[in-house]
Amino acid sequence: MPDEPMPQVKYAKSGDVHIAYMSLGEGPEEIVMTPGISTHLEGLWALPARREFYQRVAELGRLTIFDKRGTGMS
């Protein structure tokens, strides 16, 4: 599976906090993941095994990954 460039990190407002998220893939299924207790989207994408996992999940539909409030880029 060829490596895709990292999806753009976007932000959604939740109260007074901005939540970082990225989306990849297409399709009728909407898949939402938060990857653990403390995360950083750009850091996770830099890990080859994690990046490949996300790319495989995104074959099933549109995958959205986000950093929890107060962690990573949120």
Backbone torsions as a table, in degrees:
resi	resn	phi	psi	omega
1	MET	NA	120.2	-179.3
2	PRO	-68.8	146.3	178.2
3	ASP	-73.0	130.0	175.0
4	GLU	-90.9	154.4	173.1
5	PRO	-65.5	155.1	-179.8
6	MET	-61.7	132.1	176.2
7	PRO	-62.6	154.1	179.1
8	GLN	-65.5	134.5	174.4
9	VAL	-81.7	128.3	178.6
10	LYS	-119.7	171.8	-177.6
11	TYR	-131.8	138.2	173.8
12	ALA	-117.2	138.2	-178.0
13	LYS	-85.1	133.4	176.2
14	SER	-131.1	97.8	-173.6
15	GLY	67.0	-121.9	179.4
16	ASP	-101.7	11.7	-177.2
17	VAL	-115.4	146.1	175.1
18	HIS	-104.6	123.0	-178.7
19	ILE	-95.9	123.7	180.0
20	ALA	-80.3	136.2	176.7
21	TYR	-149.1	160.9	172.9
22	MET	-140.1	149.9	179.3
23	SER	-126.9	144.5	175.0
24	LEU	-148.9	157.8	-179.1
25	GLY	88.6	172.0	179.9
26	GLU	-141.4	163.6	174.5
27	GLY	134.3	174.2	-175.1
28	PRO	-73.8	-22.2	-178.4
29	GLU	-85.6	134.9	174.1
30	GLU	-104.2	118.7	-179.0
31	ILE	-116.7	126.3	-179.5
32	VAL	-119.9	130.2	179.8
33	MET	-131.6	143.2	164.9
34	THR	-120.9	117.7	-168.1
35	PRO	-87.3	62.8	171.2
36	GLY	107.6	-173.4	-174.1
37	ILE	-70.2	-51.6	-178.9
38	SER	-131.5	121.4	-174.6
39	THR	-134.2	170.3	174.1
40	HIS	-147.8	112.0	-172.8
41	LEU	-52.3	-48.4	-178.1
42	GLU	-65.9	-37.3	178.6
43	GLY	-65.8	-41.2	178.6
44	LEU	-65.4	-40.5	-179.2
45	TRP	-64.6	-27.1	-179.4
46	ALA	-73.3	-15.5	179.0
47	LEU	-86.7	115.5	-174.4
48	PRO	-54.2	-43.4	-178.3
49	ALA	-65.5	-40.5	179.9
50	ARG	-68.8	-42.9	178.9
51	ARG	-59.9	-44.7	179.4
52	GLU	-63.8	-39.7	177.2
53	PHE	-59.2	-48.2	179.6
54	TYR	-61.6	-40.7	179.6
55	GLN	-64.2	-38.1	178.6
56	ARG	-69.3	-41.8	177.0
57	VAL	-61.8	-39.9	-178.3
58	ALA	-66.0	-13.7	174.1
59	GLU	-69.4	-19.7	-179.1
60	LEU	-85.6	-20.9	-177.3
61	GLY	167.7	-164.4	-180.0
62	ARG	-81.7	118.0	-179.3
63	LEU	-99.7	128.5	174.2
64	THR	-119.1	127.3	179.9
65	ILE	-117.5	139.8	179.3
66	PHE	-139.8	153.0	171.9
67	ASP	-86.0	133.0	179.0
68	LYS	-62.1	156.3	178.0
69	ARG	-50.8	125.2	177.3
70	GLY	83.1	4.9	178.4
71	THR	-124.4	161.1	175.8
72	GLY	53.0	-122.8	-176.7
73	MET	-94.1	1.2	179.2
74	SER	-86.6	NA	NA
